[in-house]
């Protein structure tokens, strides 16, 4: 039901891009012998609460939430971690945004703590998972340049993300 952000021309939906990329990341991680627990592997709904519960119940080592950013203008990659990071979240997040930026040439918008508003909170998944967790924004769905890059470097991005996660765990 929640499609996420939609491209400026209305032709791209965030949830579809997120699923395309996460399925590729899953394949790459499994090729490395890593067991992957997906919160969704089809066009289905699962609440944030259910996502976190599943990861905690399965005692996952790492939680990655993949997104596409949206704004009137903006380009590039960023990662969000809790204000009080767990384990090596910050280093892993820095490696992720740096690698994606290097692959595409799009801006590295850095690693951010907490939540986009200054209300002192964290993103839900970063507050409610027991393991290191990163909310990764893979370009802006509202940017034509970012969308072209997303499509062009889909496999390379998945490979880089999987490699960095594997190194982290």
VMD Tcl script that builds the backbone (N, CA, C; Angstrom):
set m [mol new atoms 507]
animate dup $m
set s [atomselect $m all]
$s set {name element resname resid chain x y z} {
  {N N UNK 1 A 0.814 -1.207 0.000}
  {CA C UNK 1 A 0.000 0.000 0.000}
  {C C UNK 1 A 0.849 1.259 0.000}
  {N N UNK 2 A 2.015 1.211 0.626}
  {CA C UNK 2 A 2.895 2.375 0.681}
  {C C UNK 2 A 3.934 2.242 -0.417}
  {N N UNK 3 A 3.769 3.012 -1.475}
  {CA C UNK 3 A 4.679 2.886 -2.614}
  {C C UNK 3 A 5.961 3.674 -2.422}
  {N N UNK 4 A 6.032 4.501 -1.383}
  {CA C UNK 4 A 7.208 5.333 -1.179}
  {C C UNK 4 A 7.182 6.521 -2.120}
  {N N UNK 5 A 8.345 7.042 -2.386}
  {CA C UNK 5 A 8.461 8.214 -3.255}
  {C C UNK 5 A 8.200 7.827 -4.713}
  {N N UNK 6 A 7.781 8.819 -5.472}
  {CA C UNK 6 A 7.505 8.632 -6.904}
  {C C UNK 6 A 8.337 9.643 -7.675}
  {N N UNK 7 A 8.874 9.218 -8.819}
  {CA C UNK 7 A 9.696 10.107 -9.633}
  {C C UNK 7 A 8.895 11.318 -10.089}
  {N N UNK 8 A 9.611 12.362 -10.456}
  {CA C UNK 8 A 8.976 13.613 -10.871}
  {C C UNK 8 A 8.038 13.424 -12.062}
  {N N UNK 9 A 8.381 12.500 -12.955}
  {CA C UNK 9 A 7.522 12.263 -14.121}
  {C C UNK 9 A 6.475 11.177 -13.867}
  {N N UNK 10 A 6.464 10.613 -12.659}
  {CA C UNK 10 A 5.454 9.631 -12.285}
  {C C UNK 10 A 5.680 8.227 -12.812}
  {N N UNK 11 A 6.835 7.975 -13.419}
  {CA C UNK 11 A 7.065 6.663 -14.039}
  {C C UNK 11 A 7.807 5.673 -13.145}
  {N N UNK 12 A 8.409 6.155 -12.058}
  {CA C UNK 12 A 9.170 5.273 -11.163}
  {C C UNK 12 A 8.586 5.328 -9.772}
  {N N UNK 13 A 8.570 4.170 -9.135}
  {CA C UNK 13 A 8.063 4.072 -7.774}
  {C C UNK 13 A 9.185 3.511 -6.901}
  {N N UNK 14 A 9.423 4.183 -5.783}
  {CA C UNK 14 A 10.521 3.794 -4.900}
  {C C UNK 14 A 10.475 2.323 -4.515}
  {N N UNK 15 A 9.303 1.811 -4.138}
  {CA C UNK 15 A 9.218 0.426 -3.656}
  {C C UNK 15 A 9.710 -0.570 -4.703}
  {N N UNK 16 A 9.484 -0.284 -5.976}
  {CA C UNK 16 A 9.922 -1.189 -7.036}
  {C C UNK 16 A 11.443 -1.169 -7.184}
  {N N UNK 17 A 12.037 0.034 -7.167}
  {CA C UNK 17 A 13.493 0.135 -7.242}
  {C C UNK 17 A 14.142 -0.535 -6.036}
  {N N UNK 18 A 13.591 -0.288 -4.852}
  {CA C UNK 18 A 14.149 -0.885 -3.633}
  {C C UNK 18 A 14.164 -2.410 -3.733}
  {N N UNK 19 A 13.060 -2.975 -4.194}
  {CA C UNK 19 A 12.972 -4.430 -4.301}
  {C C UNK 19 A 13.957 -4.969 -5.341}
  {N N UNK 20 A 14.067 -4.304 -6.481}
  {CA C UNK 20 A 15.026 -4.736 -7.518}
  {C C UNK 20 A 16.439 -4.803 -6.951}
  {N N UNK 21 A 16.822 -3.756 -6.243}
  {CA C UNK 21 A 18.178 -3.711 -5.700}
  {C C UNK 21 A 18.366 -4.726 -4.575}
  {N N UNK 22 A 17.423 -4.819 -3.667}
  {CA C UNK 22 A 17.610 -5.735 -2.522}
  {C C UNK 22 A 17.650 -7.197 -2.972}
  {N N UNK 23 A 16.894 -7.550 -3.986}
  {CA C UNK 23 A 16.956 -8.925 -4.481}
  {C C UNK 23 A 18.331 -9.239 -5.061}
  {N N UNK 24 A 18.942 -8.262 -5.716}
  {CA C UNK 24 A 20.294 -8.451 -6.249}
  {C C UNK 24 A 21.316 -8.536 -5.117}
  {N N UNK 25 A 21.148 -7.681 -4.094}
  {CA C UNK 25 A 22.049 -7.740 -2.936}
  {C C UNK 25 A 21.945 -9.110 -2.277}
  {N N UNK 26 A 20.721 -9.591 -2.123}
  {CA C UNK 26 A 20.491 -10.914 -1.526}
  {C C UNK 26 A 21.247 -11.990 -2.309}
  {N N UNK 27 A 21.104 -11.979 -3.626}
  {CA C UNK 27 A 21.790 -12.976 -4.452}
  {C C UNK 27 A 23.301 -12.914 -4.256}
  {N N UNK 28 A 23.849 -11.712 -4.242}
  {CA C UNK 28 A 25.303 -11.541 -4.077}
  {C C UNK 28 A 25.755 -12.049 -2.706}
  {N N UNK 29 A 24.995 -11.729 -1.661}
  {CA C UNK 29 A 25.356 -12.194 -0.319}
  {C C UNK 29 A 25.277 -13.717 -0.216}
  {N N UNK 30 A 24.245 -14.290 -0.802}
  {CA C UNK 30 A 24.109 -15.755 -0.764}
  {C C UNK 30 A 25.227 -16.432 -1.539}
  {N N UNK 31 A 25.697 -15.806 -2.622}
  {CA C UNK 31 A 26.844 -16.345 -3.363}
  {C C UNK 31 A 28.091 -16.380 -2.488}
  {N N UNK 32 A 28.153 -15.494 -1.489}
  {CA C UNK 32 A 29.280 -15.443 -0.547}
  {C C UNK 32 A 29.057 -16.373 0.640}
  {N N UNK 33 A 27.941 -17.105 0.637}
  {CA C UNK 33 A 27.653 -18.037 1.714}
  {C C UNK 33 A 26.955 -17.413 2.915}
  {N N UNK 34 A 26.417 -16.229 2.749}
  {CA C UNK 34 A 25.749 -15.542 3.855}
  {C C UNK 34 A 24.255 -15.814 3.795}
  {N N UNK 35 A 23.685 -16.198 4.920}
  {CA C UNK 35 A 22.249 -16.422 5.028}
  {C C UNK 35 A 21.540 -15.063 5.116}
  {N N UNK 36 A 20.577 -14.844 4.241}
  {CA C UNK 36 A 19.880 -13.561 4.179}
  {C C UNK 36 A 18.418 -13.764 4.570}
  {N N UNK 37 A 17.947 -12.913 5.456}
  {CA C UNK 37 A 16.536 -12.891 5.830}
  {C C UNK 37 A 15.950 -11.624 5.218}
  {N N UNK 38 A 15.013 -11.797 4.308}
  {CA C UNK 38 A 14.367 -10.647 3.668}
  {C C UNK 38 A 13.070 -10.329 4.411}
  {N N UNK 39 A 12.791 -9.054 4.577}
  {CA C UNK 39 A 11.500 -8.696 5.161}
  {C C UNK 39 A 10.411 -8.735 4.111}
  {N N UNK 40 A 10.803 -8.580 2.850}
  {CA C UNK 40 A 9.877 -8.812 1.738}
  {C C UNK 40 A 10.690 -9.180 0.509}
  {N N UNK 41 A 10.161 -10.125 -0.268}
  {CA C UNK 41 A 10.824 -10.506 -1.509}
  {C C UNK 41 A 9.866 -10.446 -2.691}
  {N N UNK 42 A 8.750 -9.753 -2.477}
  {CA C UNK 42 A 7.758 -9.528 -3.527}
  {C C UNK 42 A 7.072 -8.194 -3.234}
  {N N UNK 43 A 6.157 -7.815 -4.090}
  {CA C UNK 43 A 5.428 -6.561 -3.900}
  {C C UNK 43 A 4.365 -6.777 -2.825}
  {N N UNK 44 A 4.826 -6.782 -1.586}
  {CA C UNK 44 A 3.941 -7.044 -0.457}
  {C C UNK 44 A 4.194 -6.011 0.629}
  {N N UNK 45 A 3.285 -5.962 1.585}
  {CA C UNK 45 A 3.397 -5.008 2.694}
  {C C UNK 45 A 3.877 -5.710 3.950}
  {N N UNK 46 A 4.715 -5.007 4.698}
  {CA C UNK 46 A 5.111 -5.437 6.027}
  {C C UNK 46 A 5.410 -4.165 6.812}
  {N N UNK 47 A 4.878 -4.066 7.991}
  {CA C UNK 47 A 5.056 -2.851 8.781}
  {C C UNK 47 A 6.494 -2.745 9.285}
  {N N UNK 48 A 6.873 -1.546 9.657}
  {CA C UNK 48 A 8.196 -1.346 10.247}
  {C C UNK 48 A 8.356 -2.186 11.505}
  {N N UNK 49 A 7.313 -2.226 12.303}
  {CA C UNK 49 A 7.349 -3.012 13.537}
  {C C UNK 49 A 7.600 -4.485 13.228}
  {N N UNK 50 A 6.884 -5.019 12.218}
  {CA C UNK 50 A 7.064 -6.421 11.845}
  {C C UNK 50 A 8.469 -6.673 11.290}
  {N N UNK 51 A 9.016 -5.724 10.544}
  {CA C UNK 51 A 10.369 -5.870 9.995}
  {C C UNK 51 A 11.389 -6.008 11.118}
  {N N UNK 52 A 11.284 -5.112 12.079}
  {CA C UNK 52 A 12.229 -5.130 13.204}
  {C C UNK 52 A 12.058 -6.381 14.053}
  {N N UNK 53 A 10.808 -6.757 14.305}
  {CA C UNK 53 A 10.543 -7.981 15.076}
  {C C UNK 53 A 11.165 -9.202 14.417}
  {N N UNK 54 A 10.987 -9.309 13.104}
  {CA C UNK 54 A 11.539 -10.441 12.357}
  {C C UNK 54 A 13.061 -10.482 12.490}
  {N N UNK 55 A 13.712 -9.355 12.275}
  {CA C UNK 55 A 15.178 -9.308 12.370}
  {C C UNK 55 A 15.648 -9.664 13.775}
  {N N UNK 56 A 14.956 -9.149 14.775}
  {CA C UNK 56 A 15.340 -9.447 16.160}
  {C C UNK 56 A 15.089 -10.913 16.508}
  {N N UNK 57 A 13.942 -11.437 16.069}
  {CA C UNK 57 A 13.598 -12.838 16.354}
  {C C UNK 57 A 14.588 -13.793 15.693}
  {N N UNK 58 A 15.009 -13.471 14.482}
  {CA C UNK 58 A 15.961 -14.316 13.748}
  {C C UNK 58 A 17.401 -14.086 14.201}
  {N N UNK 59 A 17.578 -13.135 15.099}
  {CA C UNK 59 A 18.909 -12.779 15.626}
  {C C UNK 59 A 19.891 -12.469 14.492}
  {N N UNK 60 A 19.437 -11.619 13.595}
  {CA C UNK 60 A 20.278 -11.221 12.466}
  {C C UNK 60 A 21.519 -10.477 12.964}
  {N N UNK 61 A 22.572 -10.548 12.169}
  {CA C UNK 61 A 23.818 -9.865 12.507}
  {C C UNK 61 A 23.843 -8.428 12.005}
  {N N UNK 62 A 22.994 -8.132 11.022}
  {CA C UNK 62 A 23.026 -6.818 10.386}
  {C C UNK 62 A 21.653 -6.542 9.775}
  {N N UNK 63 A 21.220 -5.287 9.791}
  {CA C UNK 63 A 19.936 -4.903 9.210}
  {C C UNK 63 A 20.179 -3.758 8.242}
  {N N UNK 64 A 19.793 -3.966 6.987}
  {CA C UNK 64 A 19.913 -2.919 5.972}
  {C C UNK 64 A 18.522 -2.592 5.456}
  {N N UNK 65 A 18.181 -1.314 5.498}
  {CA C UNK 65 A 16.918 -0.833 4.947}
  {C C UNK 65 A 17.250 0.036 3.746}
  {N N UNK 66 A 16.873 -0.419 2.547}
  {CA C UNK 66 A 17.214 0.270 1.302}
  {C C UNK 66 A 16.074 1.190 0.892}
  {N N UNK 67 A 16.448 2.412 0.510}
  {CA C UNK 67 A 15.469 3.428 0.109}
  {C C UNK 67 A 15.993 4.238 -1.060}
  {N N UNK 68 A 15.095 5.019 -1.657}
  {CA C UNK 68 A 15.446 6.049 -2.639}
  {C C UNK 68 A 14.940 7.362 -2.060}
  {N N UNK 69 A 15.771 8.353 -2.065}
  {CA C UNK 69 A 15.435 9.661 -1.524}
  {C C UNK 69 A 14.489 10.407 -2.456}
  {N N UNK 70 A 13.895 11.485 -1.967}
  {CA C UNK 70 A 13.065 12.345 -2.821}
  {C C UNK 70 A 13.128 13.775 -2.307}
  {N N UNK 71 A 13.133 14.694 -3.237}
  {CA C UNK 71 A 13.144 16.123 -2.921}
  {C C UNK 71 A 12.926 16.889 -4.217}
  {N N UNK 72 A 12.607 18.145 -4.101}
  {CA C UNK 72 A 12.454 18.983 -5.286}
  {C C UNK 72 A 13.754 18.977 -6.077}
  {N N UNK 73 A 14.867 19.030 -5.372}
  {CA C UNK 73 A 16.170 18.879 -6.012}
  {C C UNK 73 A 17.059 18.103 -5.052}
  {N N UNK 74 A 18.023 17.427 -5.587}
  {CA C UNK 74 A 18.946 16.651 -4.775}
  {C C UNK 74 A 19.475 15.489 -5.570}
  {N N UNK 75 A 20.663 15.045 -5.198}
  {CA C UNK 75 A 21.305 13.948 -5.903}
  {C C UNK 75 A 22.292 13.279 -4.964}
  {N N UNK 76 A 22.457 11.986 -5.132}
  {CA C UNK 76 A 23.498 11.284 -4.414}
  {C C UNK 76 A 23.009 10.317 -3.357}
  {N N UNK 77 A 23.977 9.839 -2.592}
  {CA C UNK 77 A 23.769 8.765 -1.634}
  {C C UNK 77 A 23.994 9.264 -0.213}
  {N N UNK 78 A 23.191 8.734 0.708}
  {CA C UNK 78 A 23.404 9.020 2.121}
  {C C UNK 78 A 22.948 7.831 2.937}
  {N N UNK 79 A 23.440 7.778 4.149}
  {CA C UNK 79 A 23.061 6.699 5.055}
  {C C UNK 79 A 22.679 7.314 6.389}
  {N N UNK 80 A 21.703 6.679 7.032}
  {CA C UNK 80 A 21.235 7.109 8.348}
  {C C UNK 80 A 21.486 6.001 9.353}
  {N N UNK 81 A 22.060 6.392 10.480}
  {CA C UNK 81 A 22.278 5.464 11.570}
  {C C UNK 81 A 21.741 6.098 12.854}
  {N N UNK 82 A 21.653 5.305 13.892}
  {CA C UNK 82 A 21.160 5.818 15.169}
  {C C UNK 82 A 22.109 6.871 15.727}
  {N N UNK 83 A 21.552 7.772 16.519}
  {CA C UNK 83 A 22.368 8.806 17.160}
  {C C UNK 83 A 23.467 8.197 18.015}
  {N N UNK 84 A 23.180 7.047 18.596}
  {CA C UNK 84 A 24.181 6.304 19.356}
  {C C UNK 84 A 24.420 4.985 18.620}
  {N N UNK 85 A 25.350 4.993 17.655}
  {CA C UNK 85 A 25.550 3.827 16.791}
  {C C UNK 85 A 25.931 2.564 17.554}
  {N N UNK 86 A 25.470 1.439 16.977}
  {CA C UNK 86 A 25.831 0.116 17.487}
  {C C UNK 86 A 27.024 -0.396 16.688}
  {N N UNK 87 A 27.947 -1.035 17.366}
  {CA C UNK 87 A 29.096 -1.684 16.717}
  {C C UNK 87 A 29.749 -0.742 15.705}
  {N N UNK 88 A 29.974 -1.220 14.480}
  {CA C UNK 88 A 30.673 -0.418 13.477}
  {C C UNK 88 A 29.725 0.186 12.439}
  {N N UNK 89 A 28.524 0.541 12.866}
  {CA C UNK 89 A 27.543 1.127 11.934}
  {C C UNK 89 A 28.113 2.320 11.162}
  {N N UNK 90 A 28.765 3.209 11.865}
  {CA C UNK 90 A 29.245 4.433 11.217}
  {C C UNK 90 A 30.268 4.110 10.131}
  {N N UNK 91 A 31.238 3.255 10.444}
  {CA C UNK 91 A 32.261 2.902 9.469}
  {C C UNK 91 A 31.643 2.179 8.269}
  {N N UNK 92 A 30.722 1.273 8.541}
  {CA C UNK 92 A 30.074 0.536 7.453}
  {C C UNK 92 A 29.261 1.489 6.582}
  {N N UNK 93 A 28.520 2.381 7.203}
  {CA C UNK 93 A 27.716 3.352 6.456}
  {C C UNK 93 A 28.613 4.252 5.602}
  {N N UNK 94 A 29.736 4.681 6.168}
  {CA C UNK 94 A 30.670 5.521 5.403}
  {C C UNK 94 A 31.209 4.771 4.188}
  {N N UNK 95 A 31.530 3.498 4.370}
  {CA C UNK 95 A 32.022 2.688 3.253}
  {C C UNK 95 A 30.949 2.542 2.175}
  {N N UNK 96 A 29.702 2.345 2.597}
  {CA C UNK 96 A 28.606 2.173 1.635}
  {C C UNK 96 A 28.418 3.417 0.772}
  {N N UNK 97 A 28.260 4.581 1.389}
  {CA C UNK 97 A 28.001 5.785 0.589}
  {C C UNK 97 A 29.217 6.158 -0.257}
  {N N UNK 98 A 30.411 5.905 0.265}
  {CA C UNK 98 A 31.622 6.189 -0.499}
  {C C UNK 98 A 31.712 5.288 -1.735}
  {N N UNK 99 A 31.465 4.012 -1.546}
  {CA C UNK 99 A 31.542 3.067 -2.671}
  {C C UNK 99 A 30.510 3.392 -3.743}
  {N N UNK 100 A 29.276 3.664 -3.334}
  {CA C UNK 100 A 28.230 3.970 -4.310}
  {C C UNK 100 A 28.544 5.259 -5.064}
  {N N UNK 101 A 29.069 6.229 -4.363}
  {CA C UNK 101 A 29.443 7.495 -4.993}
  {C C UNK 101 A 30.584 7.295 -5.993}
  {N N UNK 102 A 31.556 6.476 -5.617}
  {CA C UNK 102 A 32.681 6.202 -6.519}
  {C C UNK 102 A 32.221 5.468 -7.774}
  {N N UNK 103 A 31.304 4.535 -7.627}
  {CA C UNK 103 A 30.809 3.770 -8.777}
  {C C UNK 103 A 30.110 4.689 -9.771}
  {N N UNK 104 A 29.269 5.574 -9.276}
  {CA C UNK 104 A 28.398 6.365 -10.141}
  {C C UNK 104 A 28.900 7.764 -10.454}
  {N N UNK 105 A 29.738 8.313 -9.585}
  {CA C UNK 105 A 30.140 9.710 -9.729}
  {C C UNK 105 A 29.136 10.679 -9.127}
  {N N UNK 106 A 28.052 10.158 -8.553}
  {CA C UNK 106 A 27.058 11.013 -7.904}
  {C C UNK 106 A 27.560 11.416 -6.517}
  {N N UNK 107 A 27.025 12.486 -5.958}
  {CA C UNK 107 A 27.522 12.988 -4.670}
  {C C UNK 107 A 27.398 12.003 -3.509}
  {N N UNK 108 A 28.406 12.062 -2.649}
  {CA C UNK 108 A 28.386 11.356 -1.371}
  {C C UNK 108 A 27.842 12.366 -0.365}
  {N N UNK 109 A 26.602 12.167 0.062}
  {CA C UNK 109 A 25.946 13.092 0.990}
  {C C UNK 109 A 26.250 12.754 2.448}
  {N N UNK 110 A 27.031 11.697 2.660}
  {CA C UNK 110 A 27.529 11.384 3.982}
  {C C UNK 110 A 26.634 10.509 4.828}
  {N N UNK 111 A 27.094 10.325 6.052}
  {CA C UNK 111 A 26.389 9.534 7.055}
  {C C UNK 111 A 25.764 10.499 8.041}
  {N N UNK 112 A 24.501 10.271 8.324}
  {CA C UNK 112 A 23.763 11.163 9.208}
  {C C UNK 112 A 23.239 10.379 10.402}
  {N N UNK 113 A 23.182 11.064 11.520}
  {CA C UNK 113 A 22.728 10.447 12.762}
  {C C UNK 113 A 21.305 10.865 13.081}
  {N N UNK 114 A 20.531 9.920 13.593}
  {CA C UNK 114 A 19.194 10.253 14.072}
  {C C UNK 114 A 18.131 10.210 13.004}
  {N N UNK 115 A 17.491 11.342 12.795}
  {CA C UNK 115 A 16.323 11.454 11.920}
  {C C UNK 115 A 16.392 12.781 11.183}
  {N N UNK 116 A 15.773 12.869 10.015}
  {CA C UNK 116 A 15.902 14.071 9.182}
  {C C UNK 116 A 15.402 15.351 9.841}
  {N N UNK 117 A 14.454 15.243 10.766}
  {CA C UNK 117 A 14.040 16.440 11.499}
  {C C UNK 117 A 14.863 16.515 12.779}
  {N N UNK 118 A 14.903 17.658 13.362}
  {CA C UNK 118 A 15.747 17.855 14.548}
  {C C UNK 118 A 14.995 17.531 15.837}
  {N N UNK 119 A 14.092 16.563 15.785}
  {CA C UNK 119 A 13.270 16.270 16.968}
  {C C UNK 119 A 13.953 15.332 17.957}
  {N N UNK 120 A 15.164 14.919 17.659}
  {CA C UNK 120 A 15.891 14.076 18.593}
  {C C UNK 120 A 15.644 12.595 18.451}
  {N N UNK 121 A 14.838 12.182 17.496}
  {CA C UNK 121 A 14.529 10.766 17.304}
  {C C UNK 121 A 15.481 10.116 16.314}
  {N N UNK 122 A 15.342 8.792 16.191}
  {CA C UNK 122 A 16.017 8.002 15.167}
  {C C UNK 122 A 14.962 7.472 14.212}
  {N N UNK 123 A 15.406 7.012 13.044}
  {CA C UNK 123 A 14.489 6.272 12.192}
  {C C UNK 123 A 14.081 5.010 12.933}
  {N N UNK 124 A 12.856 4.578 12.715}
  {CA C UNK 124 A 12.280 3.453 13.462}
  {C C UNK 124 A 13.174 2.213 13.417}
  {N N UNK 125 A 13.647 1.864 12.223}
  {CA C UNK 125 A 14.444 0.641 12.101}
  {C C UNK 125 A 15.773 0.749 12.837}
  {N N UNK 126 A 16.299 1.944 12.963}
  {CA C UNK 126 A 17.561 2.119 13.675}
  {C C UNK 126 A 17.366 2.090 15.191}
  {N N UNK 127 A 16.169 2.407 15.638}
  {CA C UNK 127 A 15.879 2.374 17.078}
  {C C UNK 127 A 15.392 1.020 17.555}
  {N N UNK 128 A 14.791 0.243 16.669}
  {CA C UNK 128 A 14.067 -0.953 17.109}
  {C C UNK 128 A 14.667 -2.266 16.642}
  {N N UNK 129 A 15.906 -2.245 16.200}
  {CA C UNK 129 A 16.622 -3.479 15.882}
  {C C UNK 129 A 17.748 -3.642 16.887}
  {N N UNK 130 A 18.032 -4.886 17.235}
  {CA C UNK 130 A 19.060 -5.182 18.231}
  {C C UNK 130 A 20.459 -5.274 17.632}
  {N N UNK 131 A 20.535 -5.301 16.327}
  {CA C UNK 131 A 21.795 -5.458 15.636}
  {C C UNK 131 A 22.163 -4.139 14.943}
  {N N UNK 132 A 23.398 -3.996 14.455}
  {CA C UNK 132 A 23.725 -2.807 13.672}
  {C C UNK 132 A 22.730 -2.657 12.519}
  {N N UNK 133 A 22.270 -1.431 12.309}
  {CA C UNK 133 A 21.294 -1.195 11.239}
  {C C UNK 133 A 21.601 0.114 10.528}
  {N N UNK 134 A 21.384 0.090 9.231}
  {CA C UNK 134 A 21.635 1.259 8.399}
  {C C UNK 134 A 20.455 1.449 7.461}
  {N N UNK 135 A 19.977 2.672 7.383}
  {CA C UNK 135 A 18.983 3.057 6.400}
  {C C UNK 135 A 19.766 3.731 5.277}
  {N N UNK 136 A 19.799 3.100 4.119}
  {CA C UNK 136 A 20.624 3.542 3.000}
  {C C UNK 136 A 19.760 4.158 1.907}
  {N N UNK 137 A 20.031 5.413 1.591}
  {CA C UNK 137 A 19.338 6.124 0.512}
  {C C UNK 137 A 20.186 6.003 -0.745}
  {N N UNK 138 A 19.680 5.248 -1.729}
  {CA C UNK 138 A 20.428 4.957 -2.955}
  {C C UNK 138 A 19.959 5.908 -4.059}
  {N N UNK 139 A 20.399 7.150 -3.959}
  {CA C UNK 139 A 20.033 8.167 -4.936}
  {C C UNK 139 A 18.621 8.691 -4.742}
  {N N UNK 140 A 18.285 9.677 -5.541}
  {CA C UNK 140 A 16.976 10.336 -5.482}
  {C C UNK 140 A 16.091 9.827 -6.614}
  {N N UNK 141 A 14.948 9.278 -6.261}
  {CA C UNK 141 A 13.997 8.807 -7.270}
  {C C UNK 141 A 13.406 9.998 -8.033}
  {N N UNK 142 A 13.543 11.181 -7.483}
  {CA C UNK 142 A 13.030 12.403 -8.123}
  {C C UNK 142 A 14.077 13.067 -9.019}
  {N N UNK 143 A 15.235 12.434 -9.194}
  {CA C UNK 143 A 16.299 12.967 -10.048}
  {C C UNK 143 A 16.488 12.068 -11.260}
  {N N UNK 144 A 16.318 12.633 -12.440}
  {CA C UNK 144 A 16.529 11.860 -13.660}
  {C C UNK 144 A 17.938 11.301 -13.752}
  {N N UNK 145 A 18.931 12.094 -13.352}
  {CA C UNK 145 A 20.327 11.649 -13.371}
  {C C UNK 145 A 20.530 10.472 -12.418}
  {N N UNK 146 A 19.963 10.556 -11.220}
  {CA C UNK 146 A 20.099 9.463 -10.255}
  {C C UNK 146 A 19.396 8.205 -10.740}
  {N N UNK 147 A 18.252 8.365 -11.401}
  {CA C UNK 147 A 17.530 7.201 -11.920}
  {C C UNK 147 A 18.315 6.501 -13.026}
  {N N UNK 148 A 18.934 7.279 -13.903}
  {CA C UNK 148 A 19.775 6.677 -14.951}
  {C C UNK 148 A 20.937 5.917 -14.323}
  {N N UNK 149 A 21.538 6.520 -13.305}
  {CA C UNK 149 A 22.644 5.881 -12.605}
  {C C UNK 149 A 22.179 4.612 -11.896}
  {N N UNK 150 A 21.011 4.674 -11.266}
  {CA C UNK 150 A 20.473 3.506 -10.559}
  {C C UNK 150 A 20.369 2.325 -11.514}
  {N N UNK 151 A 19.815 2.567 -12.700}
  {CA C UNK 151 A 19.651 1.497 -13.689}
  {C C UNK 151 A 20.994 1.023 -14.245}
  {N N UNK 152 A 21.857 1.971 -14.575}
  {CA C UNK 152 A 23.137 1.645 -15.204}
  {C C UNK 152 A 24.043 0.838 -14.272}
  {N N UNK 153 A 24.051 1.196 -12.995}
  {CA C UNK 153 A 24.985 0.583 -12.047}
  {C C UNK 153 A 24.313 -0.353 -11.045}
  {N N UNK 154 A 23.144 -0.861 -11.388}
  {CA C UNK 154 A 22.399 -1.716 -10.464}
  {C C UNK 154 A 23.244 -2.908 -9.976}
  {N N UNK 155 A 23.847 -3.624 -10.891}
  {CA C UNK 155 A 24.649 -4.792 -10.507}
  {C C UNK 155 A 25.893 -4.400 -9.713}
  {N N UNK 156 A 26.575 -3.344 -10.164}
  {CA C UNK 156 A 27.776 -2.894 -9.460}
  {C C UNK 156 A 27.439 -2.411 -8.052}
  {N N UNK 157 A 26.326 -1.685 -7.922}
  {CA C UNK 157 A 25.910 -1.213 -6.598}
  {C C UNK 157 A 25.580 -2.387 -5.688}
  {N N UNK 158 A 24.844 -3.362 -6.208}
  {CA C UNK 158 A 24.497 -4.542 -5.410}
  {C C UNK 158 A 25.752 -5.278 -4.960}
  {N N UNK 159 A 26.702 -5.425 -5.855}
  {CA C UNK 159 A 27.962 -6.101 -5.539}
  {C C UNK 159 A 28.718 -5.352 -4.438}
  {N N UNK 160 A 28.818 -4.041 -4.569}
  {CA C UNK 160 A 29.545 -3.238 -3.567}
  {C C UNK 160 A 28.852 -3.296 -2.215}
  {N N UNK 161 A 27.542 -3.170 -2.204}
  {CA C UNK 161 A 26.790 -3.216 -0.947}
  {C C UNK 161 A 26.975 -4.579 -0.281}
  {N N UNK 162 A 26.843 -5.643 -1.051}
  {CA C UNK 162 A 26.992 -6.993 -0.501}
  {C C UNK 162 A 28.397 -7.198 0.064}
  {N N UNK 163 A 29.398 -6.758 -0.654}
  {CA C UNK 163 A 30.785 -6.927 -0.201}
  {C C UNK 163 A 31.019 -6.189 1.112}
  {N N UNK 164 A 30.528 -4.984 1.213}
  {CA C UNK 164 A 30.736 -4.185 2.431}
  {C C UNK 164 A 29.971 -4.787 3.612}
  {N N UNK 165 A 28.766 -5.264 3.372}
  {CA C UNK 165 A 28.001 -5.917 4.443}
  {C C UNK 165 A 28.737 -7.182 4.890}
  {N N UNK 166 A 29.214 -7.974 3.937}
  {CA C UNK 166 A 29.926 -9.214 4.277}
  {C C UNK 166 A 31.166 -8.902 5.121}
  {N N UNK 167 A 31.893 -7.863 4.770}
  {CA C UNK 167 A 33.070 -7.476 5.546}
  {C C UNK 167 A 32.669 -7.029 6.957}
  {N N UNK 168 A 31.518 -6.372 7.056}
  {CA C UNK 168 A 31.065 -5.861 8.344}
  {C C UNK 168 A 30.655 -6.968 9.309}
  {N N UNK 169 A 30.042 -8.024 8.758}
  {CA C UNK 169 A 29.565 -9.091 9.646}
  {C C UNK 169 A 30.600 -10.194 9.773}
}
mol reanalyze $m
mol bondsrecalc $m
mol representation Tube
mol addrep $m
